[in-house]
Amino acid sequence: MSPAPRVPHPLTFAVLGTLVFLNVYAPQSLLPLLAREFRAGAAEVGGVVGAGLLAMSLASPLVGVLADAVGRRRTVLAAFAGLMLPAALAALAPSLPLLSAARFAQGLLIPGVMVALNAYIAEEVPPESRVRALTSYVTGTVLGGFLGRFLSGLVAGWGNWHAAFWLLAAASLAGFLLARAGLPRERAFHAHRDPRAVLSGLAAHLRNPALLATCAVGFLILFTLVGTFNTLTLRLAGAPYGLSTGQTGAIFAVYLLGVVITPVAGPFLAARGPRTGLLTAVALSVTGLVVTLAAPLPLVIGGVAAGACGVFLAQSAALAAVQRSVRTARSLATGLYHLAYYGGGAAASVVAGHAFELGGWRAVVPLVLASMGLAALVGTLGWRRPGVTLRP
């Protein structure tokens, strides 16, 4: 009688999610420092964040195909090992273009952990433990999104911005060691290397109007989040606030609200459906973003917190819509969604930066309000087309 397979502890998935997501938004709290050192404008310096997001966008659909061919665990290990090099190159970068190039390389590797680890959980974790494992992973990614911003600002405040990227290199090493020790070899994995099946699934998805609408919603959601947070650091570093990198990094604690919103969103979306969830999210975000036009710092923080909560709820609604709009090639559908989602973040890094250069925060807010409003319109129309039902 063969021994029962070893199942990773949920904490393993939480920590791996944290370690990989440290890389995604870490430069956001460094933008004021980078702008001063390289004498760059908001759009140019925002490209440091945008380069990573653009690469994540391009790599996401391809990584699922790779993980299907070579294995989930192997893909996770290779991605964590690879992430150490561009982090070190970013720490040593003498110019903004080279720093952005290193960030692009990081972005190509990050989806290797995200996509393959989700597939590993779906295949290797028993059904009775799967929800807990997925929830732990999602919680870890939210924590990583906050800690990347917070710790990079804190470390840069103690030393300089280069040290923040050495921290990311160390985190990737820790992720590699943990994945190697904590993820048993796959038992349920079967390699899929038929390109015709991939092309067939892709063709079906590109003819699916509900999925295409969901991808557009995803683009607009991250456009709002990145456009807000990229320029928020520049606003708070200037007059009348004059906050340090450590202080602006601490304000990103509002990102931790995702730990609360994500579990609450599940039952709400199951009962009311993605369309109602999206409209509720947009109303919350719009209210919060309007409040940020006030000058007092507590109101700015409160408004950003409300706006972020709306974005987290909208993201949960969109992910639910992805799964409800497809019946086959689900990994590829998720990859296409991430292509659009992170593409929105990359676009916002530049577009919101130019808006900030032209008119400051009062030019950014109408831009991100329009983005959320357009997301509501696309979701309302795209998720209620004839023959398409996204409600339970």
KOLPA-137426 format. One record per residue (C-alpha): x, y, z. Coordinates in nm, 3 decimals. Each point is the difference from the previous one (the first is absolute). Example, Ala and Ser with C-alpha at 12.3 -4.5 7.8 and 13.67 -1.06 7.14 Angstrom:
<pts>
<pt xx="1.230" yy="-0.450" zz="0.780"/>
<pt xx="0.137" yy="0.344" zz="-0.066"/>
</pts>
This chain:
<pts>
<pt xx="0.000" yy="0.000" zz="0.000"/>
<pt xx="0.159" yy="0.329" zz="-0.112"/>
<pt xx="0.032" yy="0.281" zz="0.255"/>
<pt xx="-0.241" yy="0.291" zz="-0.021"/>
<pt xx="0.144" yy="0.286" zz="-0.205"/>
<pt xx="0.141" yy="0.291" zz="0.197"/>
<pt xx="-0.219" yy="0.309" zz="-0.035"/>
<pt xx="0.167" yy="0.341" zz="0.043"/>
<pt xx="-0.119" yy="0.204" zz="0.296"/>
<pt xx="-0.220" yy="0.296" zz="-0.103"/>
<pt xx="0.258" yy="0.230" zz="0.157"/>
<pt xx="0.245" yy="-0.114" zz="-0.268"/>
<pt xx="-0.225" yy="0.138" zz="-0.273"/>
<pt xx="-0.056" yy="0.321" zz="0.198"/>
<pt xx="0.374" yy="0.063" zz="0.038"/>
<pt xx="0.073" yy="-0.084" zz="-0.365"/>
<pt xx="-0.274" yy="0.242" zz="-0.107"/>
<pt xx="0.150" yy="0.268" zz="0.223"/>
<pt xx="0.355" yy="-0.052" zz="-0.127"/>
<pt xx="-0.091" yy="0.018" zz="-0.368"/>
<pt xx="-0.230" yy="0.302" zz="0.037"/>
<pt xx="0.269" yy="0.195" zz="0.183"/>
<pt xx="0.143" yy="0.050" zz="-0.349"/>
<pt xx="-0.309" yy="0.133" zz="-0.174"/>
<pt xx="-0.056" yy="0.348" zz="0.146"/>
<pt xx="0.314" yy="0.055" zz="0.211"/>
<pt xx="0.126" yy="0.298" zz="-0.207"/>
<pt xx="-0.317" yy="0.205" zz="0.057"/>
<pt xx="0.120" yy="0.146" zz="0.329"/>
<pt xx="0.341" yy="0.073" zz="-0.159"/>
<pt xx="-0.135" yy="0.217" zz="-0.282"/>
<pt xx="0.065" yy="0.338" zz="0.167"/>
<pt xx="0.361" yy="-0.105" zz="0.074"/>
<pt xx="0.052" yy="-0.123" zz="-0.356"/>
<pt xx="-0.155" yy="0.316" zz="-0.144"/>
<pt xx="0.246" yy="0.216" zz="0.195"/>
<pt xx="0.309" yy="-0.213" zz="-0.067"/>
<pt xx="-0.060" yy="-0.040" zz="-0.373"/>
<pt xx="-0.172" yy="0.339" zz="-0.046"/>
<pt xx="-0.296" yy="-0.173" zz="-0.164"/>
<pt xx="-0.364" yy="0.092" zz="-0.030"/>
<pt xx="-0.293" yy="-0.198" zz="0.137"/>
<pt xx="-0.065" yy="-0.188" zz="-0.325"/>
<pt xx="0.365" yy="-0.096" zz="-0.052"/>
<pt xx="0.057" yy="-0.115" zz="0.356"/>
<pt xx="-0.335" yy="-0.179" zz="0.001"/>
<pt xx="0.138" yy="-0.217" zz="-0.277"/>
<pt xx="0.205" yy="-0.184" zz="0.263"/>
<pt xx="-0.326" yy="-0.143" zz="0.132"/>
<pt xx="-0.156" yy="-0.021" zz="-0.345"/>
<pt xx="0.287" yy="-0.201" zz="-0.149"/>
<pt xx="-0.054" yy="-0.282" zz="0.247"/>
<pt xx="-0.376" yy="0.003" zz="-0.050"/>
<pt xx="0.035" yy="0.002" zz="-0.380"/>
<pt xx="0.225" yy="-0.306" zz="0.015"/>
<pt xx="-0.244" yy="-0.175" zz="0.235"/>
<pt xx="-0.276" yy="0.076" zz="-0.248"/>
<pt xx="0.192" yy="-0.150" zz="-0.291"/>
<pt xx="0.126" yy="-0.305" zz="0.189"/>
<pt xx="-0.319" yy="-0.105" zz="0.178"/>
<pt xx="-0.171" yy="-0.184" zz="-0.290"/>
<pt xx="0.326" yy="-0.176" zz="-0.096"/>
<pt xx="0.095" yy="-0.117" zz="0.348"/>
<pt xx="-0.313" yy="-0.213" zz="0.029"/>
<pt xx="0.098" yy="-0.185" zz="-0.318"/>
<pt xx="0.356" yy="-0.046" zz="0.134"/>
<pt xx="-0.119" yy="-0.131" zz="0.336"/>
<pt xx="-0.234" yy="-0.243" zz="-0.179"/>
<pt xx="0.301" yy="-0.136" zz="-0.190"/>
<pt xx="0.282" yy="-0.018" zz="0.259"/>
<pt xx="-0.181" yy="-0.019" zz="0.334"/>
<pt xx="-0.129" yy="0.235" zz="0.270"/>
<pt xx="0.269" yy="-0.046" zz="0.263"/>
<pt xx="0.283" yy="0.028" zz="-0.251"/>
<pt xx="-0.147" yy="0.323" zz="-0.138"/>
<pt xx="-0.032" yy="0.153" zz="0.349"/>
<pt xx="0.359" yy="-0.091" zz="0.087"/>
<pt xx="0.139" yy="0.135" zz="-0.327"/>
<pt xx="-0.191" yy="0.326" zz="0.038"/>
<pt xx="0.118" yy="0.064" zz="0.357"/>
<pt xx="0.360" yy="-0.088" zz="-0.095"/>
<pt xx="-0.016" yy="0.228" zz="-0.302"/>
<pt xx="-0.143" yy="0.294" zz="0.195"/>
<pt xx="0.323" yy="0.041" zz="0.197"/>
<pt xx="0.199" yy="0.117" zz="-0.303"/>
<pt xx="-0.217" yy="0.292" zz="-0.120"/>
<pt xx="-0.042" yy="0.116" zz="0.362"/>
<pt xx="0.380" yy="0.018" zz="0.031"/>
<pt xx="0.025" yy="0.177" zz="-0.336"/>
<pt xx="-0.262" yy="0.252" zz="0.114"/>
<pt xx="0.198" yy="0.066" zz="0.318"/>
<pt xx="0.309" yy="0.074" zz="-0.210"/>
<pt xx="-0.178" yy="0.198" zz="-0.275"/>
<pt xx="0.178" yy="0.331" zz="-0.072"/>
<pt xx="-0.286" yy="0.151" zz="-0.203"/>
<pt xx="-0.378" yy="0.004" zz="-0.015"/>
<pt xx="-0.022" yy="-0.188" zz="-0.335"/>
<pt xx="0.219" yy="-0.281" zz="0.136"/>
<pt xx="-0.207" yy="-0.013" zz="0.318"/>
<pt xx="-0.317" yy="-0.029" zz="-0.209"/>
<pt xx="0.163" yy="-0.275" zz="-0.209"/>
<pt xx="0.080" yy="-0.196" zz="0.317"/>
<pt xx="-0.358" yy="0.049" zz="0.116"/>
<pt xx="-0.125" yy="-0.132" zz="-0.336"/>
<pt xx="0.207" yy="-0.315" zz="0.055"/>
<pt xx="-0.151" yy="-0.039" zz="0.347"/>
<pt xx="-0.347" yy="0.033" zz="-0.148"/>
<pt xx="0.064" yy="-0.281" zz="-0.249"/>
<pt xx="0.078" yy="-0.239" zz="0.288"/>
<pt xx="-0.262" yy="0.093" zz="0.262"/>
<pt xx="-0.291" yy="-0.174" zz="-0.181"/>
<pt xx="0.199" yy="-0.323" zz="0.013"/>
<pt xx="-0.074" yy="-0.017" zz="0.371"/>
<pt xx="-0.353" yy="0.141" zz="-0.017"/>
<pt xx="-0.141" yy="-0.219" zz="-0.276"/>
<pt xx="0.182" yy="-0.324" zz="0.082"/>
<pt xx="-0.068" yy="0.021" zz="0.374"/>
<pt xx="-0.373" yy="0.042" zz="-0.060"/>
<pt xx="0.003" yy="-0.305" zz="-0.228"/>
<pt xx="0.202" yy="-0.194" zz="0.260"/>
<pt xx="-0.261" yy="0.073" zz="0.266"/>
<pt xx="-0.284" yy="-0.104" zz="-0.232"/>
<pt xx="0.168" yy="-0.332" zz="-0.084"/>
<pt xx="0.204" yy="-0.107" zz="0.303"/>
<pt xx="-0.202" yy="0.122" zz="0.299"/>
<pt xx="-0.296" yy="-0.223" zz="0.102"/>
<pt xx="-0.344" yy="0.155" zz="-0.065"/>
<pt xx="-0.078" yy="0.034" zz="0.370"/>
<pt xx="0.315" yy="0.212" zz="0.052"/>
<pt xx="0.002" yy="0.188" zz="-0.329"/>
<pt xx="-0.210" yy="0.302" zz="0.100"/>
<pt xx="0.217" yy="0.060" zz="0.306"/>
<pt xx="0.316" yy="-0.028" zz="-0.210"/>
<pt xx="-0.130" yy="0.245" zz="-0.262"/>
<pt xx="-0.120" yy="0.246" zz="0.265"/>
<pt xx="0.339" yy="-0.018" zz="0.169"/>
<pt xx="0.175" yy="0.067" zz="-0.331"/>
<pt xx="-0.223" yy="0.299" zz="-0.083"/>
<pt xx="0.050" yy="0.141" zz="0.350"/>
<pt xx="0.375" yy="-0.037" zz="-0.049"/>
<pt xx="-0.010" yy="0.188" zz="-0.329"/>
<pt xx="-0.186" yy="0.290" zz="0.162"/>
<pt xx="0.251" yy="0.007" zz="0.285"/>
<pt xx="0.284" yy="-0.012" zz="-0.251"/>
<pt xx="-0.148" yy="0.291" zz="-0.193"/>
<pt xx="0.004" yy="0.209" zz="0.316"/>
<pt xx="0.337" yy="-0.117" zz="0.134"/>
<pt xx="0.173" yy="0.060" zz="-0.334"/>
<pt xx="-0.104" yy="0.365" zz="0.010"/>
<pt xx="0.052" yy="0.042" zz="0.375"/>
<pt xx="0.336" yy="-0.175" zz="0.036"/>
<pt xx="0.152" yy="0.158" zz="-0.310"/>
<pt xx="-0.091" yy="0.345" zz="0.133"/>
<pt xx="0.131" yy="-0.088" zz="0.346"/>
<pt xx="0.329" yy="-0.146" zz="-0.128"/>
<pt xx="0.052" yy="0.291" zz="-0.239"/>
<pt xx="-0.056" yy="0.239" zz="0.291"/>
<pt xx="0.274" yy="-0.171" zz="0.199"/>
<pt xx="0.245" yy="-0.023" zz="-0.289"/>
<pt xx="-0.086" yy="0.057" zz="-0.366"/>
<pt xx="-0.231" yy="-0.140" zz="-0.267"/>
<pt xx="0.261" yy="-0.255" zz="-0.112"/>
<pt xx="-0.041" yy="-0.186" zz="0.329"/>
<pt xx="-0.369" yy="-0.058" zz="-0.073"/>
<pt xx="0.087" yy="-0.215" zz="-0.302"/>
<pt xx="0.258" yy="-0.200" zz="0.195"/>
<pt xx="-0.287" yy="-0.075" zz="0.236"/>
<pt xx="-0.204" yy="-0.134" zz="-0.293"/>
<pt xx="0.291" yy="-0.221" zz="-0.106"/>
<pt xx="0.015" yy="-0.145" zz="0.351"/>
<pt xx="-0.378" yy="-0.055" zz="0.000"/>
<pt xx="0.023" yy="-0.192" zz="-0.328"/>
<pt xx="0.275" yy="-0.220" zz="0.142"/>
<pt xx="-0.221" yy="-0.069" zz="0.302"/>
<pt xx="-0.288" yy="-0.085" zz="-0.235"/>
<pt xx="0.215" yy="-0.247" zz="-0.193"/>
<pt xx="0.116" yy="-0.174" zz="0.317"/>
<pt xx="-0.352" yy="-0.017" zz="0.143"/>
<pt xx="-0.153" yy="-0.132" zz="-0.324"/>
<pt xx="0.271" yy="-0.263" zz="-0.029"/>
<pt xx="-0.051" yy="-0.120" zz="0.357"/>
<pt xx="-0.373" yy="0.060" zz="0.036"/>
<pt xx="-0.151" yy="-0.112" zz="-0.333"/>
<pt xx="0.007" yy="-0.377" zz="-0.050"/>
<pt xx="0.048" yy="-0.130" zz="-0.353"/>
<pt xx="-0.323" yy="-0.021" zz="-0.197"/>
<pt xx="-0.203" yy="-0.318" zz="-0.004"/>
<pt xx="-0.302" yy="0.114" zz="-0.204"/>
<pt xx="0.186" yy="0.197" zz="-0.269"/>
<pt xx="-0.019" yy="-0.121" zz="-0.361"/>
<pt xx="0.195" yy="0.190" zz="-0.262"/>
<pt xx="-0.197" yy="0.167" zz="-0.280"/>
<pt xx="0.207" yy="0.096" zz="-0.301"/>
<pt xx="-0.255" yy="0.012" zz="-0.283"/>
<pt xx="0.015" yy="0.346" zz="-0.161"/>
<pt xx="-0.321" yy="-0.069" zz="-0.191"/>
<pt xx="-0.197" yy="-0.025" zz="0.323"/>
<pt xx="0.145" yy="0.334" zz="0.114"/>
<pt xx="-0.090" yy="0.170" zz="-0.329"/>
<pt xx="-0.349" yy="-0.150" zz="0.008"/>
<pt xx="-0.058" yy="0.129" zz="0.353"/>
<pt xx="0.137" yy="0.342" zz="-0.093"/>
<pt xx="-0.228" yy="0.027" zz="-0.303"/>
<pt xx="-0.303" yy="-0.091" zz="0.213"/>
<pt xx="0.089" yy="0.260" zz="0.263"/>
<pt xx="0.047" yy="0.276" zz="-0.256"/>
<pt xx="-0.355" yy="-0.067" zz="-0.123"/>
<pt xx="-0.143" yy="0.018" zz="0.353"/>
<pt xx="-0.149" yy="0.350" zz="0.050"/>
<pt xx="-0.049" yy="-0.041" zz="0.375"/>
<pt xx="0.366" yy="-0.095" zz="0.048"/>
<pt xx="0.118" yy="0.289" zz="-0.217"/>
<pt xx="-0.215" yy="0.239" zz="0.203"/>
<pt xx="0.152" yy="-0.142" zz="0.318"/>
<pt xx="0.351" yy="0.056" zz="-0.136"/>
<pt xx="-0.091" yy="0.362" zz="-0.075"/>
<pt xx="-0.133" yy="0.042" zz="0.355"/>
<pt xx="0.326" yy="-0.144" zz="0.136"/>
<pt xx="0.203" yy="0.247" zz="-0.207"/>
<pt xx="-0.199" yy="0.292" zz="0.142"/>
<pt xx="0.014" yy="-0.128" zz="0.360"/>
<pt xx="0.379" yy="-0.013" zz="0.019"/>
<pt xx="0.025" yy="0.322" zz="-0.200"/>
<pt xx="-0.187" yy="0.163" zz="0.288"/>
<pt xx="0.207" yy="-0.160" zz="0.276"/>
<pt xx="0.342" yy="0.066" zz="-0.153"/>
<pt xx="-0.093" yy="0.347" zz="-0.123"/>
<pt xx="-0.110" yy="0.089" zz="0.353"/>
<pt xx="0.290" yy="-0.145" zz="0.198"/>
<pt xx="0.280" yy="0.097" zz="-0.239"/>
<pt xx="-0.092" yy="0.367" zz="0.014"/>
<pt xx="-0.110" yy="-0.008" zz="0.365"/>
<pt xx="0.362" yy="-0.049" zz="0.109"/>
<pt xx="0.106" yy="0.303" zz="-0.204"/>
<pt xx="-0.285" yy="0.210" zz="0.141"/>
<pt xx="0.080" yy="-0.089" zz="0.361"/>
<pt xx="0.374" yy="0.054" zz="-0.045"/>
<pt xx="-0.064" yy="0.358" zz="-0.109"/>
<pt xx="-0.148" yy="0.302" zz="0.177"/>
<pt xx="-0.187" yy="0.033" zz="0.227"/>
<pt xx="0.059" yy="-0.356" zz="0.127"/>
<pt xx="0.372" yy="-0.063" zz="-0.058"/>
<pt xx="-0.019" yy="-0.364" zz="0.107"/>
<pt xx="0.310" yy="-0.221" zz="-0.006"/>
<pt xx="0.020" yy="-0.328" zz="-0.192"/>
<pt xx="-0.059" yy="-0.190" zz="0.324"/>
<pt xx="-0.309" yy="0.206" zz="0.081"/>
<pt xx="-0.149" yy="-0.038" zz="-0.348"/>
<pt xx="0.075" yy="-0.371" zz="0.015"/>
<pt xx="-0.197" yy="-0.023" zz="0.326"/>
<pt xx="-0.302" yy="0.161" zz="-0.166"/>
<pt xx="-0.013" yy="-0.301" zz="-0.230"/>
<pt xx="-0.136" yy="-0.188" zz="0.302"/>
<pt xx="-0.339" yy="0.073" zz="-0.158"/>
<pt xx="0.092" yy="-0.282" zz="-0.237"/>
<pt xx="-0.045" yy="-0.238" zz="0.294"/>
<pt xx="-0.373" yy="0.066" zz="-0.020"/>
<pt xx="0.010" yy="-0.257" zz="-0.278"/>
<pt xx="0.048" yy="-0.263" zz="0.270"/>
<pt xx="-0.347" yy="0.094" zz="0.129"/>
<pt xx="-0.170" yy="0.072" zz="-0.332"/>
<pt xx="0.104" yy="-0.320" zz="-0.180"/>
<pt xx="-0.164" yy="-0.250" zz="0.242"/>
<pt xx="-0.313" yy="0.218" zz="0.031"/>
<pt xx="-0.030" yy="0.039" zz="-0.377"/>
<pt xx="-0.035" yy="-0.374" zz="-0.059"/>
<pt xx="-0.341" yy="-0.053" zz="0.164"/>
<pt xx="-0.125" yy="0.338" zz="-0.126"/>
<pt xx="0.088" yy="-0.083" zz="-0.361"/>
<pt xx="-0.144" yy="-0.350" zz="0.032"/>
<pt xx="-0.331" yy="0.150" zz="0.114"/>
<pt xx="-0.023" yy="0.309" zz="-0.223"/>
<pt xx="0.220" yy="-0.079" zz="-0.300"/>
<pt xx="0.303" yy="0.178" zz="-0.153"/>
<pt xx="-0.199" yy="0.282" zz="-0.164"/>
<pt xx="-0.153" yy="0.119" zz="0.327"/>
<pt xx="0.337" yy="-0.043" zz="0.168"/>
<pt xx="0.170" yy="0.215" zz="-0.264"/>
<pt xx="-0.257" yy="0.282" zz="0.026"/>
<pt xx="0.031" yy="0.000" zz="0.380"/>
<pt xx="0.378" yy="0.011" zz="-0.033"/>
<pt xx="-0.008" yy="0.291" zz="-0.243"/>
<pt xx="-0.230" yy="0.202" zz="0.228"/>
<pt xx="0.239" yy="-0.055" zz="0.292"/>
<pt xx="0.309" yy="0.088" zz="-0.202"/>
<pt xx="-0.152" yy="0.312" zz="-0.154"/>
<pt xx="-0.107" yy="0.128" zz="0.343"/>
<pt xx="0.346" yy="-0.058" zz="0.146"/>
<pt xx="0.188" yy="0.155" zz="-0.290"/>
<pt xx="-0.212" yy="0.315" zz="0.013"/>
<pt xx="0.080" yy="0.033" zz="0.372"/>
<pt xx="0.375" yy="-0.002" zz="-0.081"/>
<pt xx="-0.042" yy="0.341" zz="-0.164"/>
<pt xx="-0.019" yy="0.146" zz="0.352"/>
<pt xx="0.325" yy="0.132" zz="0.146"/>
<pt xx="0.009" yy="-0.144" zz="0.357"/>
<pt xx="0.221" yy="-0.310" zz="0.011"/>
<pt xx="-0.249" yy="-0.215" zz="0.199"/>
<pt xx="-0.265" yy="0.060" zz="-0.268"/>
<pt xx="0.248" yy="-0.087" zz="-0.276"/>
<pt xx="0.090" yy="-0.326" zz="0.174"/>
<pt xx="-0.365" yy="-0.084" zz="0.070"/>
<pt xx="-0.097" yy="0.072" zz="-0.359"/>
<pt xx="0.282" yy="-0.213" zz="-0.137"/>
<pt xx="-0.101" yy="-0.281" zz="0.237"/>
<pt xx="-0.359" yy="0.009" zz="-0.129"/>
<pt xx="0.120" yy="0.014" zz="-0.359"/>
<pt xx="0.230" yy="-0.299" zz="0.056"/>
<pt xx="-0.282" yy="-0.201" zz="0.159"/>
<pt xx="-0.212" yy="0.063" zz="-0.307"/>
<pt xx="0.280" yy="-0.117" zz="-0.228"/>
<pt xx="0.049" yy="-0.320" zz="0.203"/>
<pt xx="-0.373" yy="-0.077" zz="-0.022"/>
<pt xx="0.001" yy="0.075" zz="-0.373"/>
<pt xx="0.296" yy="-0.234" zz="-0.048"/>
<pt xx="-0.183" yy="-0.278" zz="0.185"/>
<pt xx="-0.307" yy="0.058" zz="-0.221"/>
<pt xx="0.209" yy="-0.014" zz="-0.317"/>
<pt xx="0.179" yy="-0.321" zz="0.102"/>
<pt xx="-0.336" yy="-0.159" zz="0.077"/>
<pt xx="-0.124" yy="0.111" zz="-0.342"/>
<pt xx="0.301" yy="-0.161" zz="-0.172"/>
<pt xx="-0.087" yy="-0.341" zz="0.139"/>
<pt xx="-0.373" yy="0.039" zz="-0.070"/>
<pt xx="0.059" yy="0.103" zz="-0.360"/>
<pt xx="0.208" yy="-0.305" zz="-0.105"/>
<pt xx="-0.037" yy="-0.376" zz="0.020"/>
<pt xx="0.328" yy="-0.116" zz="-0.154"/>
<pt xx="0.367" yy="0.112" zz="0.002"/>
<pt xx="-0.050" yy="0.186" zz="0.327"/>
<pt xx="0.372" yy="0.057" zz="0.060"/>
<pt xx="0.031" yy="0.165" zz="-0.340"/>
<pt xx="-0.306" yy="0.215" zz="0.075"/>
<pt xx="0.158" yy="0.113" zz="0.326"/>
<pt xx="0.322" yy="0.074" zz="-0.189"/>
<pt xx="-0.187" yy="0.217" zz="-0.249"/>
<pt xx="-0.166" yy="0.185" zz="0.287"/>
<pt xx="0.339" yy="0.068" zz="0.160"/>
<pt xx="0.131" yy="0.118" zz="-0.338"/>
<pt xx="-0.267" yy="0.271" zz="0.002"/>
<pt xx="0.017" yy="0.062" zz="0.376"/>
<pt xx="0.372" yy="0.068" zz="0.024"/>
<pt xx="-0.010" yy="0.179" zz="-0.334"/>
<pt xx="-0.232" yy="0.250" zz="0.165"/>
<pt xx="0.251" yy="0.055" zz="0.277"/>
<pt xx="0.280" yy="0.054" zz="-0.251"/>
<pt xx="-0.207" yy="0.254" zz="-0.193"/>
<pt xx="-0.094" yy="0.186" zz="0.318"/>
<pt xx="0.366" yy="0.035" zz="0.100"/>
<pt xx="0.054" yy="0.224" zz="-0.301"/>
<pt xx="-0.341" yy="0.162" zz="-0.058"/>
<pt xx="-0.061" yy="0.093" zz="0.365"/>
<pt xx="0.357" yy="0.125" zz="0.021"/>
<pt xx="-0.060" yy="0.240" zz="-0.288"/>
<pt xx="-0.328" yy="0.111" zz="0.161"/>
<pt xx="0.185" yy="0.073" zz="0.325"/>
<pt xx="0.264" yy="0.199" zz="-0.187"/>
<pt xx="-0.268" yy="0.207" zz="-0.173"/>
<pt xx="-0.236" yy="0.071" zz="0.289"/>
<pt xx="0.111" yy="-0.178" zz="0.317"/>
<pt xx="-0.238" yy="-0.213" zz="0.207"/>
<pt xx="-0.305" yy="0.192" zz="-0.125"/>
<pt xx="0.076" yy="-0.126" zz="-0.350"/>
<pt xx="0.057" yy="-0.360" zz="0.113"/>
<pt xx="-0.329" yy="-0.039" zz="0.189"/>
<pt xx="-0.229" yy="0.065" zz="-0.303"/>
<pt xx="0.211" yy="-0.245" zz="-0.200"/>
<pt xx="-0.040" yy="-0.287" zz="0.247"/>
<pt xx="-0.366" yy="0.088" zz="0.060"/>
<pt xx="-0.059" yy="-0.032" zz="-0.374"/>
<pt xx="0.180" yy="-0.335" zz="0.004"/>
<pt xx="-0.225" yy="-0.142" zz="0.272"/>
<pt xx="-0.310" yy="0.144" zz="-0.166"/>
<pt xx="0.096" yy="-0.162" zz="-0.329"/>
<pt xx="0.058" yy="-0.330" zz="0.183"/>
<pt xx="-0.355" yy="0.019" zz="0.135"/>
<pt xx="-0.138" yy="0.069" zz="-0.348"/>
<pt xx="0.196" yy="-0.282" zz="-0.167"/>
<pt xx="-0.092" yy="-0.248" zz="0.273"/>
<pt xx="-0.368" yy="0.096" zz="-0.004"/>
<pt xx="-0.028" yy="-0.038" zz="-0.378"/>
<pt xx="0.247" yy="-0.283" zz="-0.054"/>
<pt xx="-0.128" yy="-0.223" zz="0.278"/>
<pt xx="-0.364" yy="0.016" zz="-0.106"/>
<pt xx="0.024" yy="-0.075" zz="-0.371"/>
<pt xx="-0.267" yy="-0.233" zz="-0.144"/>
<pt xx="0.082" yy="-0.357" zz="0.085"/>
<pt xx="0.262" yy="0.096" zz="0.257"/>
<pt xx="-0.090" yy="-0.032" zz="0.365"/>
<pt xx="0.249" yy="0.080" zz="0.273"/>
<pt xx="-0.241" yy="-0.004" zz="0.289"/>
<pt xx="-0.037" yy="-0.315" zz="0.211"/>
</pts>
